[in-house]
Amino acid sequence: MQHLYEPPRRFFQDFGSSWSEFGYALRLTRRELRGGVGGFRVFLACLVLGVGAIAAVGSLSAAVESGIRADARTLLGGDVSARLAYRPASEAERQFLVASGTLSETAKLRAMARSLDGERRSLIELQAVDDAYPLYGAVGLAPAQPLGGALASGGGTFGAVAAAPVASRLGLKLGDRFRIGDAVLRLSAIIESEPDAAFAGLLFGPRVIIARAALDETRLIRPGALVNYDYRLRFLPGSDAAGDAASWTRAARAAFPEAGWQLRTDADASPALRRLLDRIGFFLSLAGITALLVGGVGIGNAVAGFVASKTNAIATLKCLGASTRLVFAAYFMQIMALALVGIAAGMLLGGVLPALFAPLLNGLLPVSLRLGLYPLPLAFAGIFGLLTTLVFSLWPLAAIGQVPPGALFRDRVSPARRHFAPLALAASGAAALGLAALVVLTAADRRIALWYVGGTLSAFLLFRLAGALVVAGARLLPRPTRPLLRLALGNLHRPGAPTARIVLSLGIGLSVMIAVALVEGNLAVEIEGRLAEHAPADFFIDIQPDQLKGFEEIVRDTPGASFDQVPMLRGRITRLNGTPVEEAKVEPQAQWALRSDRGLTYAATLPAGSRLTAGAWWPADYKGPPLVSFDAELARGMGLGLGDTLTVNLLGRDITARIASLRQIDWTQLGINFAIVFAPGTLEAAPQTHLAAIHVAPADEEGLVHRVTERFPNVSAIPVREALAAVARVVATIGSAIRLVALATLAAGILVLAGAVAAGHRRRVYDAVVLKVLGATRGALAMAFLIEHGLVGLVTALVAAGLGTLAAYGLVTGAMHTEWVFLPGPLVATAALAIILTLVLGFAGTWRALGAKPAPYLRNE
């Protein structure tokens, strides 16, 4: 019967042995940690930098999101908002709104503000408000005064308040008069702040606010004029709607299914602002993750150097009977303890940084940051740091267990070959998969996150391969006759050389900077060169059908001027294949087309700048059921194809059309084009205006705009050259911001470089002592080390230049569909930066080695 008790006895013996080994490993860890963190400074710095960046971005995003939620009603302008394009609410719709609470009505449109003499003008965003506006918050004016008083009529002239650029462009002082449309208005105050500014969306000009009664005097509201009516509600306390805004929106849609209004609650008070901030936060988080991953190379180097420094101790432990499991557990716990310290420091830094940036951001954002401790982003940052540590540390930790004790003692004169344990490889792979899954699951756009994961993996593999090729190439090159060159070249491929690690870590940051600079440079060439050359000078909107003849006369009287024009209407997509857009499955890249009303037109022939990708264009004399030609990319994102139906609400009427063709549209030509083009016979009877694009010499542009806007005050001119200049400034600003973010990755690479130099300090001392004994001078050794570091920097720059240029070329010609222009400036600047970094850091790390005295070192050895 004794054999029946053998397995349980062995189990409890093994269990007790495991606990005994764990306790001994814990004691070893505690004793090792008493010696300080020498050799782990780069390890800790990489973790603090990466985890701190991720935690800071997450905490800052959470603070902004909390601010948006706290100010939601102020941003929205009410508890709920209903927007109608082209038309005001019907009597039945108005009664429904009035019965729900306190109502405020505003009308928004683009217009031209002109000085009284007509010599100065400015495109503006005009907002006409009633006495109830604003329902929440207040409009900040200078000088301070109630909005109602500033807009009131005095001496037969209505008041107006305007943003400072309007007064500057028109040369106005407080009390001066100016024109909008047919109305003469008095500038009463300058707008300093608006409660619902974030809800306004994209603005084509500075804001001017007038009274709702003054809008009639402007005579801007004509059939087909591009005007939006916003109705904001403040629910009555205790009403059913006050408790559930979402139920009110469902009731509004059910009561008026064809109203075509865009309904919002305070839950989505400022979707444009949320999307912008989510997108910025998402990309900044990816930048922080990249910095952490690049720092992971430094983590792996630090762990490998630590294990190498403990070779004698590990060998002694194994000779005394310690198992590989015990040795691994002891040093693994030590690494994890230090990692937790670094992660905690990074989380603390990330939690503090938003408070430091708050004064800078409060002036840029329409909401105040709600600073505080947000556990979720800090927890995610900590998990990122922990998984990165596991990915890069398990491999070098586990390798030592595969080497017998005798080989470990011989490691100094004859390094043993490390065989990696399958279990360590599997654990590292599992940690890497967990890290990738975390990136995707926490991303605002999972499609981009998947591309990021694939691109990051490819970049690491490419740079690792490039580093290996550099080492192999240095080994295969003929040996130079000059001793200094031979020594420098030999140091690139000698055992333990950090060449491949430097190319990997420093090269990724440099390649990102090169790609950003080349993409920005190509965009600048495109905007300032090709687009400016072919783009129209101005777009004119709100041209009434009976004004077309007079408009054409003015253009033809201007030498060398020409124009293109199309009828223009605006409608809102409400159904896809009969399914309401709120319920349809739409890809993120196509959702923007469903958030508000869209421009649309009708045409007998295929518009210029379009290319059919599917289907056929209708005959010029087509008469039949409604047909539509749709943008191919939007159709793909919405899951639509030929024969499917698209429903557009126009002036409260749903029009369902079958998709007859799909088009690829070249938006870069800046010509007149629309994502939605109807066949003839459907929209001709609807109220509409015309959109015109004029081509005219810069010297004649001002005069032409002056004559058009003076003769037709309701027509607004949008200057394309100014818009292109603004776009160029935005591109430059975004490029600068991305470069700053790329510096975090480069900083991680610099840390890895510094760690590699520090790890090779002992070898540098050994080399310097031996060469001094053989007669080498300090100057000669310094020159050899400089040549070595210069070669590493140059090779890294060349690899980064090649891969960065390749990435930029793919983005410019693929995603952006523009022509490629090679710009050598960024490549030269980056190469210089790489060489300087490696020279400065490398030489700083080897300077102490050059001062080593041979005699004491040889006696100690």
URPEVEN-V981217 format. One record per residue. N is the residue number from 1. SS is DSSP state (A for helix, B for strand, O for the rest). OMEGA is omega in degrees with one decimal (NA if undefined). Layout:
n=[N:N]
ss=[SS:SS]
omega=[OMEGA:OMEGA]
//
This chain:
n=[1:2:3:4:5:6:7:8:9:10:11:12:13:14:15:16:17:18:19:20:21:22:23:24:25:26:27:28:29:30:31:32:33:34:35:36:37:38:39:40:41:42:43:44:45:46:47:48:49:50:51:52:53:54:55:56:57:58:59:60:61:62:63:64:65:66:67:68:69:70:71:72:73:74:75:76:77:78:79:80:81:82:83:84:85:86:87:88:89:90:91:92:93:94:95:96:97:98:99:100:101:102:103:104:105:106:107:108:109:110:111:112:113:114:115:116:117:118:119:120:121:122:123:124:125:126:127:128:129:130:131:132:133:134:135:136:137:138:139:140:141:142:143:144:145:146:147:148:149:150:151:152:153:154:155:156:157:158:159:160:161:162:163:164:165:166:167:168:169:170:171:172:173:174:175:176:177:178:179:180:181:182:183:184:185:186:187:188:189:190:191:192:193:194:195:196:197:198:199:200:201:202:203:204:205:206:207:208:209:210:211:212:213:214:215:216:217:218:219:220:221:222:223:224:225:226:227:228:229:230:231:232:233:234:235:236:237:238:239:240:241:242:243:244:245:246:247:248:249:250:251:252:253:254:255:256:257:258:259:260:261:262:263:264:265:266:267:268:269:270:271:272:273:274:275:276:277:278:279:280:281:282:283:284:285:286:287:288:289:290:291:292:293:294:295:296:297:298:299:300:301:302:303:304:305:306:307:308:309:310:311:312:313:314:315:316:317:318:319:320:321:322:323:324:325:326:327:328:329:330:331:332:333:334:335:336:337:338:339:340:341:342:343:344:345:346:347:348:349:350:351:352:353:354:355:356:357:358:359:360:361:362:363:364:365:366:367:368:369:370:371:372:373:374:375:376:377:378:379:380:381:382:383:384:385:386:387:388:389:390:391:392:393:394:395:396:397:398:399:400:401:402:403:404:405:406:407:408:409:410:411:412:413:414:415:416:417:418:419:420:421:422:423:424:425:426:427:428:429:430:431:432:433:434:435:436:437:438:439:440:441:442:443:444:445:446:447:448:449:450:451:452:453:454:455:456:457:458:459:460:461:462:463:464:465:466:467:468:469:470:471:472:473:474:475:476:477:478:479:480:481:482:483:484:485:486:487:488:489:490:491:492:493:494:495:496:497:498:499:500:501:502:503:504:505:506:507:508:509:510:511:512:513:514:515:516:517:518:519:520:521:522:523:524:525:526:527:528:529:530:531:532:533:534:535:536:537:538:539:540:541:542:543:544:545:546:547:548:549:550:551:552:553:554:555:556:557:558:559:560:561:562:563:564:565:566:567:568:569:570:571:572:573:574:575:576:577:578:579:580:581:582:583:584:585:586:587:588:589:590:591:592:593:594:595:596:597:598:599:600:601:602:603:604:605:606:607:608:609:610:611:612:613:614:615:616:617:618:619:620:621:622:623:624:625:626:627:628:629:630:631:632:633:634:635:636:637:638:639:640:641:642:643:644:645:646:647:648:649:650:651:652:653:654:655:656:657:658:659:660:661:662:663:664:665:666:667:668:669:670:671:672:673:674:675:676:677:678:679:680:681:682:683:684:685:686:687:688:689:690:691:692:693:694:695:696:697:698:699:700:701:702:703:704:705:706:707:708:709:710:711:712:713:714:715:716:717:718:719:720:721:722:723:724:725:726:727:728:729:730:731:732:733:734:735:736:737:738:739:740:741:742:743:744:745:746:747:748:749:750:751:752:753:754:755:756:757:758:759:760:761:762:763:764:765:766:767:768:769:770:771:772:773:774:775:776:777:778:779:780:781:782:783:784:785:786:787:788:789:790:791:792:793:794:795:796:797:798:799:800:801:802:803:804:805:806:807:808:809:810:811:812:813:814:815:816:817:818:819:820:821:822:823:824:825:826:827:828:829:830:831:832:833:834:835:836:837:838:839:840:841:842:843:844:845:846:847:848:849:850:851:852:853:854:855:856:857:858:859:860:861]
ss=[O:A:A:A:A:A:A:A:A:A:A:A:A:A:A:A:A:A:A:A:A:A:A:A:A:A:A:A:A:A:A:A:A:O:O:O:O:O:O:O:A:A:A:A:A:A:A:A:A:A:A:A:A:A:A:A:A:A:A:A:A:A:A:A:A:A:A:A:A:A:O:A:A:A:A:A:O:O:O:B:B:B:B:B:B:O:O:O:O:O:A:A:A:A:A:A:A:A:O:O:B:B:B:B:B:B:B:B:B:B:B:B:B:B:B:O:O:O:O:O:B:B:B:B:B:B:B:B:B:O:O:O:O:O:O:O:O:O:O:B:B:B:O:O:O:O:A:A:A:A:A:O:B:B:O:O:B:B:B:B:B:B:O:A:A:A:A:A:A:A:O:O:O:O:O:O:B:B:B:B:O:O:B:B:B:B:B:B:B:B:B:B:B:O:O:O:A:A:A:A:O:O:O:O:O:B:B:B:B:B:B:A:A:A:A:A:A:A:O:O:O:O:O:O:O:O:B:B:B:B:B:B:B:B:B:O:O:O:O:A:A:A:A:O:A:A:A:A:A:A:A:A:A:A:A:O:O:O:O:O:O:B:B:B:B:A:A:A:O:O:A:A:A:A:A:A:A:A:A:A:A:A:A:A:A:A:A:A:A:A:A:A:A:A:A:A:A:A:A:A:A:A:A:A:A:A:A:A:A:O:A:A:A:A:A:A:A:A:A:O:O:O:O:A:A:A:A:A:A:A:A:A:A:A:A:A:A:A:A:A:A:A:A:A:A:A:A:A:A:A:A:A:A:A:A:A:A:A:A:A:A:A:O:O:O:O:O:O:O:O:O:O:O:O:A:A:A:A:A:A:A:A:A:A:A:A:A:A:A:A:A:A:A:A:A:A:A:A:A:A:A:A:O:O:A:A:A:A:A:A:A:A:O:O:O:O:O:O:O:O:O:A:A:A:A:A:A:A:A:A:A:A:A:A:A:A:A:A:A:A:A:O:O:O:O:A:A:A:A:A:A:A:A:A:A:A:A:A:A:A:A:A:A:A:A:A:A:A:A:A:A:A:A:A:A:A:O:O:O:O:O:O:A:A:A:A:A:A:A:A:A:A:A:O:O:O:O:O:A:A:A:A:A:A:A:A:A:A:A:A:A:A:A:A:A:A:A:A:A:A:A:A:A:A:A:A:A:A:A:A:A:A:A:A:O:O:O:B:B:B:B:B:B:O:A:A:A:A:A:A:A:A:A:A:A:A:O:O:O:O:O:B:B:B:B:B:B:B:B:B:B:B:B:B:B:B:O:O:B:B:O:O:O:O:O:O:O:A:A:A:A:A:A:A:O:O:O:B:B:B:B:B:O:O:O:O:O:O:O:B:B:B:B:B:B:O:O:O:O:O:O:O:O:O:O:O:B:B:B:B:B:A:A:A:A:A:A:A:O:O:O:O:O:O:B:B:B:B:B:B:O:O:B:B:B:B:B:B:B:B:B:B:B:B:B:O:A:A:A:O:O:O:O:O:O:B:B:B:O:O:O:O:O:O:O:O:O:O:B:B:B:B:B:B:B:O:O:A:A:A:A:A:A:A:A:A:A:A:A:A:A:O:O:O:O:B:B:B:B:A:A:A:A:A:A:A:A:A:A:A:A:A:A:A:A:A:A:A:A:A:A:A:A:A:A:A:A:A:A:A:A:A:A:A:A:A:A:A:A:O:A:A:A:A:A:A:A:A:A:A:A:A:A:O:O:O:O:A:A:A:A:A:A:A:A:A:A:A:A:A:A:A:A:A:A:A:A:A:A:A:A:A:A:A:A:A:A:A:A:A:A:A:A:A:A:O:O:O:O:O:O:O:O:A:A:A:A:A:A:A:A:A:A:A:A:A:A:A:A:A:A:A:A:A:A:A:A:A:A:A:O:O:O:A:A:A:A:A:A:A:O]
omega=[-174.4:-177.4:178.3:-178.1:-175.7:179.8:177.3:-180.0:179.9:179.7:-177.3:175.5:178.9:-179.4:178.6:177.8:180.0:179.5:178.0:178.1:179.9:179.2:179.4:177.8:179.2:177.8:176.6:179.6:-178.1:179.8:179.2:-177.4:177.2:-178.3:179.1:-175.0:178.5:-177.1:-178.5:-179.6:178.0:175.9:-178.7:-179.3:179.1:179.3:-179.4:-179.4:-176.6:-179.0:178.9:179.2:-179.6:-179.6:-179.5:179.5:179.0:180.0:179.2:177.0:179.2:178.9:178.1:178.9:177.2:176.5:178.3:179.2:-178.6:-178.3:-171.8:-176.9:178.0:179.0:-179.2:-176.4:-178.9:174.6:174.8:178.9:175.8:-179.4:175.8:177.8:173.9:-169.6:171.8:179.2:175.5:-179.1:-179.8:178.9:180.0:179.4:176.6:-179.7:-178.3:-179.0:-175.7:-178.4:177.8:-172.8:171.6:-177.9:175.1:175.4:-177.4:177.6:174.8:-179.3:176.7:171.3:-175.5:171.5:-176.5:179.4:177.2:-176.4:-179.3:-179.1:179.7:170.6:-176.5:167.9:-175.3:177.6:177.4:-172.0:177.5:-175.4:-177.4:-177.4:-9.0:179.5:177.5:178.9:-178.6:175.5:178.2:-176.9:173.0:0.0:-176.9:179.5:176.5:-179.5:-178.9:178.7:-179.6:-177.2:-174.8:178.6:177.7:-178.6:178.9:-179.4:176.9:174.0:177.3:173.3:-172.0:172.6:-175.3:-179.7:178.9:178.7:-179.6:-177.2:-178.7:-179.2:-174.7:167.9:178.8:-178.2:178.6:-179.2:178.2:-175.3:165.2:-174.0:178.9:-174.9:170.8:-174.8:-179.4:178.3:-175.1:-175.8:176.1:179.7:175.5:178.5:177.2:-177.6:-175.2:-176.1:-178.2:179.8:-172.0:-178.9:-177.1:179.3:177.7:-179.7:178.5:-172.4:167.8:179.6:176.0:176.4:179.5:-179.8:-179.0:-178.5:-179.9:-179.1:-179.6:-176.8:177.4:-177.2:178.6:-179.0:178.0:-179.8:-176.9:-178.1:176.1:177.3:179.2:178.3:179.5:-178.3:168.6:-174.7:177.2:178.7:177.8:179.5:179.7:-177.9:-177.6:-179.0:-175.2:-179.5:-179.3:177.5:178.2:179.7:177.2:178.9:179.3:179.3:179.8:-178.5:-177.8:-174.3:-178.7:-179.6:-179.7:-178.8:179.6:-174.7:177.7:174.2:179.2:176.0:175.5:-173.1:-178.1:-176.7:179.4:178.4:178.7:-179.1:179.5:-178.0:176.7:-179.1:179.3:178.9:179.5:-178.5:175.7:176.6:177.1:177.5:176.8:177.3:178.0:177.7:178.9:-179.7:176.4:175.2:176.3:174.9:176.5:177.0:178.7:178.3:-179.0:179.4:178.6:178.0:178.4:179.5:178.9:-179.7:-178.6:-176.0:-178.5:180.0:179.6:179.3:179.3:179.2:-179.3:178.8:178.5:174.7:179.6:179.6:175.8:-180.0:-179.9:-179.4:-179.9:-178.2:-178.2:-176.3:174.9:178.5:178.8:178.3:-178.8:178.3:177.4:178.7:179.3:176.7:179.4:179.8:179.1:178.2:177.8:178.3:177.4:178.2:179.7:177.9:-177.5:-173.4:178.6:178.7:178.9:-178.9:-175.3:179.8:-180.0:-174.1:-176.8:178.8:-177.7:-175.7:178.5:178.8:176.7:177.7:174.1:-176.0:-179.7:178.1:-179.0:-172.1:-172.3:178.2:177.2:179.2:178.2:178.4:178.1:178.8:175.6:-179.5:-179.0:-180.0:178.3:177.9:179.6:-178.3:-171.8:-177.2:-177.4:-176.9:179.7:178.4:-175.2:-175.0:-175.5:-178.7:-178.0:-177.3:179.8:-176.9:-178.7:179.1:179.2:178.4:179.0:-173.0:-173.4:-178.1:179.9:-176.4:-178.9:176.9:-179.2:174.7:-173.8:-178.7:177.3:-179.3:178.7:178.1:179.9:179.5:177.4:178.0:178.6:177.8:178.4:177.1:177.3:178.1:178.3:179.3:179.0:177.7:-176.2:-174.4:-179.5:-175.4:174.8:178.7:-174.2:177.4:177.6:179.2:177.0:175.7:179.4:-179.9:179.0:179.7:179.3:178.2:179.1:-179.4:179.0:179.8:-179.3:-179.3:176.0:177.2:179.0:177.8:178.1:178.5:177.5:178.9:179.5:178.5:177.7:179.8:-175.8:-179.2:175.7:-178.2:179.2:179.6:-180.0:-175.7:-177.2:178.7:-179.8:178.1:-179.1:-179.8:178.7:179.2:179.9:-174.4:179.7:180.0:-179.6:-179.6:-176.9:-172.9:-176.9:-179.2:179.1:178.4:-179.7:-171.8:-178.7:-176.5:-178.9:178.4:179.9:-179.7:176.4:-179.8:178.4:-178.9:179.5:-178.2:-178.8:177.6:178.7:178.7:177.9:176.4:178.6:177.4:-179.7:-176.6:-174.0:-178.2:-172.7:-178.7:-179.7:-178.7:-173.8:-176.1:173.8:178.9:-177.3:166.3:175.7:-178.1:177.4:174.7:178.8:-179.6:-178.7:177.7:-176.1:-177.9:179.0:177.4:179.5:178.8:-179.3:-178.9:-177.6:176.2:178.2:-176.3:175.8:-177.8:176.0:179.3:171.3:179.7:176.8:171.4:-176.6:173.6:176.6:178.8:-178.3:176.9:-176.1:-178.8:174.7:-176.5:178.1:-179.7:177.0:-175.6:178.7:-177.5:-176.0:175.8:-175.5:178.7:-177.7:-176.2:-179.8:-174.6:-178.8:-176.5:-177.6:-172.8:-179.9:-178.4:-175.9:173.9:177.7:-178.6:173.6:-175.6:177.5:-178.0:-179.2:-179.2:175.8:-178.3:178.4:177.2:179.3:175.4:178.0:178.6:-178.2:178.5:-178.3:176.4:-178.2:-179.3:-175.4:172.0:-177.9:180.0:-177.1:175.0:-179.9:170.7:-169.8:176.7:-173.9:-178.7:176.8:179.0:179.1:-179.9:-179.7:179.0:-178.4:176.9:179.4:178.9:176.7:-176.9:178.3:-179.6:-179.6:176.8:-178.7:179.1:177.2:-179.7:177.5:176.8:-179.8:-178.2:176.9:179.9:-178.8:-179.3:174.9:-175.7:168.0:-173.7:176.1:-178.0:-176.6:178.4:180.0:174.5:178.9:177.9:-177.1:176.0:-178.0:177.3:179.4:172.4:177.2:174.5:-177.2:-170.3:-173.1:-175.7:-177.9:174.4:-173.5:171.9:179.6:176.3:-178.1:173.8:-178.0:172.3:-176.5:178.6:-179.0:-178.1:-177.3:-173.7:-176.4:-179.6:-180.0:179.4:179.8:-177.8:-179.5:-174.9:176.0:-179.4:-178.6:-175.3:-179.5:-178.0:179.3:179.1:176.8:-177.8:-176.4:-177.9:176.8:178.6:178.4:177.8:177.7:177.6:178.8:177.7:178.7:178.9:179.1:179.6:178.5:178.4:178.5:179.4:-179.6:177.5:176.7:177.7:179.2:178.6:176.6:176.7:179.1:178.4:176.5:176.9:178.1:176.5:178.8:177.8:179.0:178.3:178.3:177.8:179.5:-180.0:-179.6:-176.3:-178.2:178.5:179.1:178.7:179.7:178.9:-176.8:-178.8:-178.8:-177.9:176.1:176.9:179.9:173.8:-179.3:177.4:178.3:179.7:180.0:178.6:179.1:179.2:179.0:178.8:177.8:178.6:179.3:-178.3:176.8:178.0:178.3:179.2:-179.4:179.8:178.1:179.1:-180.0:178.8:179.7:179.0:179.8:-178.1:177.3:177.9:178.5:178.5:179.4:178.9:178.6:179.3:-175.3:-176.2:-177.9:-175.3:-175.2:175.6:177.7:-179.3:-176.8:174.7:179.8:-177.9:-176.2:-175.9:180.0:-179.9:179.4:-179.2:-178.9:177.1:178.3:179.2:-179.6:-178.6:-179.5:179.9:-177.7:178.3:-176.1:-177.6:179.6:-178.4:177.4:-179.4:-177.6:-176.6:178.5:179.6:-178.8:-178.5:-178.9:178.2:-177.1:-171.2:179.4:-178.0:-179.0:177.2:-179.3:-178.2:NA]
//
